[in-house]
Amino acid sequence: MDRNDVDWHGVIPALVTPFTAEGAIDVAALRRNIELMLEAGCHGVLIGGCTAEFWALSPQERVDIIRIAADTLRGRGTLIAGTGAIRTEEAIALTAAAKEAGADGALVLPPYFVQPSEDDIVAHFRAISDAVAIPIMLYNIPHCAANAITPALAARLAEVPNVVAIKESSGNWGNFQRTLLALQDRLRVFCGPSSVFGVAATVMGAVGHIDCFPNVYAAPMVRMWQDAEAGRMEAARATQELCVKLTDLFVAEGRNLYCATKAAMNMLGLPGGHPRLPLRPLPPESEASLRRGMAALGFPV
């Protein structure tokens, strides 16, 4: 299995998991957000990734939201499910459950927090691939996972059967570009921080964007990808400029990106919901600052 065995492309939002104030998964809100993404022209969804606060979900809840997403999508877009775990056995179990639930592919981190060798990481992915026949997307986000998938390591992982793509979310343009140049004929390369350099990534040959910001700004970010693909650079640059400002705003004043994303969604009447502990809603003064910043950028808050 290789990149040619899947047709994954375009804008695939990394969805939030909406929680109630009491901490329960808000199933209706999750279904509504998936419908909103499809209406905006997105090409699928990523469920259970970092934006979804996967670390705050039990293993059963991680499987539950995949089933909810599959039932809601009903084949109308690509469904990628986050199944990364520190323990190889747990990652295998989650990946098998994702396949059974109807996911088209699994997004898998290297074992996070611990610092395994590159040989250990390759063995981890090979064990998952040997156990579950599902297309695998590598996930490189070293500032959170404590392990980097360098271009050299990505080349080794591309040899693992069932590895067909990579979500390159390092935020390091050099690492992204080197990975793309070396492996775009073997892996489908998606840009993670598309709000920062999605246009440049698309021009270089990335097949799509997987980012949290479409939760807030879906239709314009779909147009940004389409404009970059079609060479309409003036329009693409204008959207990219606003997205960069939005990114800076979300993480200003010590704000957590995922909490800010949910707060912004709620301000816009979108189904963001609450974060789950250990994350907490933005404090009033930070939320007010976020609201002022979004209003200054033209959002109807």
N, C-alpha and C positions, 0 to 999 in steps of 0.2 A: 504494500500500500504506500502511495506517495502523494504529492500535491495534486496530481492529475486525477486522483480517485475521489476528490471532493470539489465542489464548486463554490466554496466559501469565499465571499467577497463583500465589499461595500461597508456600510455602517451597521455595526452590531453593538448596540449599547450594552454597557456593563450595568445591569439593573441594580437599583437599591432593593433591599428587602424591607417593605414598610412594616413597622411594628406599632402596636397600639401603645397608649401611655402605660399600660400594665405589662407590656413586654411580649404580648402574643403576636404571632404573625397575622397581619391583616390580609387575608386571602383575597377579599374583594378589591382592595387597593392594588395588590400585586397584579391581579388579572386586568384591572383598568389600565395600569401602566403599560402592560404588554400591548394592549389594544391601541393605546396612544402612540406607542413606538411604531406599530405597523401602519397606523393612519398617517404618520409623518413620513413614511417611505423607507423606514429602516429595513434592513435585509435579514433580520433575525434578532436574537437576543442572547446575551450571556447571563446565565443565572448562577448564583452561588460563587461569584468572584469576590475580590476584595471590597468593591463597592457594596456588595450584598452583606458585608460583615460576617463572612462565613465562619470566622473564629468564634462568633457569639452564638452559633447555631449548633445544636446537637447533631450527631450523625444522622439520626432519623429525620430531623428537620431539614437537613441538607438534601436528603432524598425527597422529602415532601414537596419542597419548592420546585424541584426539577419536574416532578409529576404534575404539579399545578401549571407550570410553564408549558409542558408538552400538551396538556389538555386544552390550554388556552390557545396556543399557537395552531394546533391541528394542521401541521405541515405547511403553514403559510410563510414560514421563514426558517432560517437555520437556528437550531438550538444547541448552544455550547454550554456545557455544565462544568462548573468548577469542582474538581475532585481531588485537589492536592491535600496531602497530609504528611506529617513527619514520619509516621510509621508506614513502611511499605505495605504491610498487610491491610492497614486502614485505607490507603489510597487505592489498592486493588478492590476492596469491598465497595468503596464509594463509586469507583469507575464502573464496576459490574452493575451496581444498582442504577447508575445513570443510563447505561445502555438499556437495561430492562425497562426503565421508565420512559424511554423514547428519545433520549438525547441523540443528536447527530454526531457529537464529538465531545471529548473531555479536555478541559483546560487543566493542566497539571504543572504545579510548581515543583522545583527541587525541594527536598525536605528542608523546611525553614527552621530558623533559630539555631539548630545544630549546624556545624560546618563540616559536612562530609567532603571527602576527596572527590576529584572529578571522576575517578573510577567508580566510587560509591554512587555518584549521581547517575552515571550511565547504567549501572546495574539496577538502580531503583526504577528507571524508566523501562529498562528491558524487562524487568519482572512484571510491571504493569501491562506492557504490550503483550508479553507471552500469555498472561492470564486472561486478558479481555480483548476481543477483536473489535475495537472501536477506534476511529481516527483520533489521534492525540494532537493537541496543540500545546506546545511548550509555553511556559509563562515566565518571562524574565522581568523581575521587579526587585532587584537586589537591595534597594534602600529599605524594603520591608522584609524581604525573605532572608537577608544576610548571606545569600549565595548568588553569584552572578553567572549567567549563561553568556560567556564570551563567544565571539565568533568561532573560535577554535572548538570550544565545548559544544556549541550548536552544531558544528559540522559532525562531531562524533555522535550526537544525539540524532541527527538526521539519518544515520545508518540504522537506527532502531526501527524494526518493523512497526507500522501503524503511526509513526510520527510523521505528520503531514504539514504542520504549520507552526508558527511561533507568534505569540503576542509579545512584542518587544516594547516593554514599558520601563526601560532603564531610565528614560529621560535624558540619556547621553546620546547626542546626535552622532558622535563618532562610533559608538558601539552599534547603534541602530544601522548606520550607513554601511559599516563593514559587514555586519550580519546580512544585510540585504544584498550587497554586491556579491558576497561569497556564496549565498545559499538560495537566492530567489528562483533558481532553476530546480531546486530540490524541495523547498518549503514555501508555503504561502506565508508571506511576511505581512503581519498586521501592525499598524502603528498604535501604540497605547496612548501616549500623550498627544492625541490628535488636536486637542485644543491649543497646543503650543507649536507643533510643527507638522500637523497633518497634511497641509498643502505640499510642503517640501517633500514629505515622505511619499505622497501619491505621485508627484512628478518623478521621483526616483524609481518608482515601480512597486511600491507597497500595494497590496491587493485590496486593502480596506482599513478601517479604523475601528478599534474597540476601546471605548472610553466611557467615563462616567457622565460627561457633560451633556450628552443627548437626553439624559433624564430631565434636564432643565431646558434644553435648547435644541430639540431634535430636528425639526424640519430644516432650519438654517444649516445645521451641521451635515445633514444629508446633501443639501445643495452645495455646500462647500466641497464635499468629496466629488460630487458630479461636476462642478465647475472645474476643479483641478484635473479631473479625468479628461474633460473636454477641451482643456486649454483656455478656459475663460478666466484668465489670471487676475484681471482687475476685480471681478466679483469674488473670486476665491480669496484674494489677499484681504479684501475688506472684511469678510467674515472671520478670517484668521486673526486679524488685528483685534476684533472685538472679543474673540475667544481667549486670546492671550490676556486681555484686560480682565476678563471674567475669572480666568484661572488665578491671576494675581490677587484678585479681590477675595476669592474663596479661602485662600490660605493666609491672608493678611491678618495681623494682630493675633497670631497664634491659633487661628481657627483650624480645626480638623477638617480635612477635605470632605469626608463622608458626612459629617454633621452639617457642614455648610451646604452640601448638595441637597440634603433633605430639607433644611430650613428654606432654601431658595425655592424648592419645589412647592413647599407648603404656601409660601408667599404668593406663588403664581396660581394657586388653586389646583396643583398637581398632587398626585398621591405619594408624597414623600414619607409621611408618617414620622415616627420617632426613631432615634437610634436605640440600641440595646446596650446595657452595661457590659463592659466598662465605659463605653462612650455615653455621653449625656447630651441633651439638647443644648444649643448655644445659650449662654447666659444673655439676659435681656439687652445689655449694652452692646454685646457683640452682634446679636441679631439685628439690633437697630442700625448699627454701622453697616452691616451687610445689606440691609434694605436700602439705606441711603446710597450705597455704592451701586446697587442694581438699578435704582431709579436714575442715577446719573448716566448709566449706560443705556437707558431707554427701555428698561423692562417695566411692565405695568404692575408694579408692586405697591 
